[in-house]
Amino acid sequence: MIRFEGVSFRYQGSDNGIFDIDLTVAAGECVVLCGTSGCGKTTVTRMVSALIPSFYHGKKEGRVLVRGNDVEGLRSWEVGGLVGSVFQDPKSQFFSTELTGEVAFACENRGMDRMEIRRRTDGALAMMGLEALRSQAVDTLSSGEQQRVAIASVYALAPTVLVFDEPTANMDATGMAQLRQTVLELKRRGLTLLVAEHRIAWLDGIADRYLYLRAGRICRQFLPSEMRALPNIERHRMGLRSAIPVPLPHLPAPHGARLAIQCRGLACRRGQIQVWRGLDLSFFTHRVTAIMGPNGVGKTTLGLVLSGLLRQREGEVIVNGRRLRPARRRRELWFCANNTGTQFFTNSVSDELLISMRERSEKNIGRARDILRRMGLYQYRDAHPACLSGGQRQRLAIACALLSDRNILVLDEPTSGLDAANMRIIATELKTAAAGGRCVLVITHDTELVAECCDSAISLG
């Protein structure tokens, strides 16, 4: 079904890419691409969907065939009939604000007649369990529901291959369970599945093979039983996350000797939606506290309110014993957003770190240099932040937070899309920050991160 014949690709102006890939994926097979960030997983998926070289430019060698067709020689609409692509952020591939219109869009774009469009749209909605939501706007859906809409929109074109790139990066446990059931059904129906993923546990029982990539090459192949039996010490060395679900550890409610933040009777609305009301919470120094709960319950909203980036409707926020207005909280707390594209302002990684500190002293320059090394970013110190990969930008954003003079850090999904090795680096940095007297709040669905570094937890919803 999918065949790579001596495929290499190097991105224009970069040494990154994939090299000497020979690969065959049989019809109906589910193959998982795993490995550390930057190993080439996403590049492989882009080759199959012909985004390389039509959208991402560089030097290519070899052929990629889907059902015997060289995808580079096909027109875009022909590729779309063979391969459906589902990205990490489903919103990045939406064209309509309304669910049913989004699922119908690709069929309309192909010029199908009205009855065929309706038949395919209704079939895709039924397949994905979205019939009860068909009249809703896509931006009101949870991450798991949005991902199912993205799958439905490509499924409506009846492709024989589906390619997923980090589909669970921002999903809660419910969304992952829903996606698992969806992918199981897709496999049962005979579709060929290629999944690039860090959080591989949800694929246990679905995957037929795991391909481990390093530096752009396929280094090892595992059967499911071999992946489950991989010793932890070797898994850690390879930078892989757990192959089986990691249960959420039992953590106490926030507690400690010194109160950093106290919330009394908080209430917040987003548009017409009452997110939460009457919220009473306390957070303490020397603690890493997880803020958890289903998608859409208001975890990010809470982080924005605490940080003064969103005004509460009711209640008060007390920081270090003082009741502070939002403008003052913005100077006392550091909020690290999940969308790193909104928080960089300079032309280099080094400058981005230095503006997070009040003064550019030799001591601070040394601190910046040290954290770049610990985060694996030192070689990119002169690069523009926009040139970094998603995982590298995530680490840069956290480094800026850690180098700031703020003693209260609020981090929104700091490990989304990160491999196991980088997740552990972040966990170590957060534990160190808390040990130094900071109050660290982590909005997360990542149970592996929680198990690695959190002292306490609260659950919203």
C-alpha positions, 0 to 999 in steps of 0.5 A: 500500500505504501512503499518508500524506495531509497528515499532521502530528503533534506530541508532547504537551508537545513541539515535536517531530514530523512535518509535512505528510507526503505519501507513497505506498509501493507494494506490494512496495517497500522505502523507507528513512527516513534523516536525523539523530537526531530528524528524524522517522523513528521517528515515521513508523514509529509512524504506520504501525503505529498506535502514534500516537496510540493509545500516543504522544499528541499532536496529529494531522492527516491520514490514514495508510492501509494497503491503503486502511484508515485505521489510526487507525480499526482495532482493534489486532488488525486493525492487527497483521494488516496491519502487523508492527513490528520494533524496535531492541531485539528484547527489548523486544517479546518475551513468552516466554522460549522461542523457539518460544513467542515466535513462536507467541504472536501467533497464540495471542493472535489465538485461532487453532486449534492446528493453524493456530498450529503451521503458521504457527509452523513456516513462520515458523521455516523462513523465518527459518532458526531451526529448529535453534534452536527449543528455545533460550531467547531470552535465549541468542541473539545480537542477530542471532538475536533480531532474526530471532525478532522478525521471525518472530513478526510474520511468522507473522501474515502481514502485508503491511507490515513496519516496521523501526526501527533494526534493526541498532543493536547488531548485529555484521557477521554479524548484519547479513549475516543480517538482510540476507538475511532482508530480501531474502527478505521483499522477494522474497516481495512484502512492503512494507518501511519501514525507519528506519535510520542504518546504511544500507549493509546496505540497498544492493541492497534499497532502492528509495528513500531519503527524507531527513527533516529537522526532521520533513519529507521534504526529499529523495528519492534513488534507490539510484544517487543515494545511492551517488553522493552526494559525501562532503562533502554526505553529511557535511553531511546527517549521513548514514552511508556508503551502501556498507559501510565495511571495517574498517581494519587496526589494530595491537594495543594498544601505547604508552609507558605501560601503563594496564591489564594483564590476566593469565589472566582467566577469567569465567563467566556462569551455566553459560557459560564466557565466556572463559579465560586472557585476557592483554591490555594497554591503553595511555594516549594510545590509543583501542582498539577491542574487537571480535568477534561478538555473545556473545563476551564484549566487554561482559563484559570491560568489566564485569570491567575496570571492577570491575562483575563479578568475574573467576573467575580471573586479575588486573587490574593498573591503573597498575602496581597489582593492584586488586580489583573494588571499587577498580577501580570507583573508578579506571575509568569504565564507560559502559553501552550501556543508558543507562537504567540510569546516570542518577540526577538530575532534570536533564541539568546535575545529571547532569553535575555529579555525575560530577565531584568538586567543583562549582567554577566551572571545572567548571561551565564545563567542563560547559557547554562539553561540552553545547554540543559534544554538542548538548545545551545546550538540554536542560540543564534537562530530565530525562534520561528526556525525552531521545531515545535518541541524546541520552541516549547523548551525555549518558552519554559526556559524563559519562564525559569529565567524570569524573576517571577516566583510563581510560574503557570505553564499550560501543557508544557510537554505537549508534543514532547518525547520522553527525554525532553519531558524528563528534562522539563520535569527536572527543571520544574522540580528544581524551580520548586525546590528553590522556593517557587510555586509552579502550576502545571496545566496538563493531561500528561500523566507521565509528567505528573508522575515524574514531578508533581507534588500535588494536584487539583482537578476541575470539572 
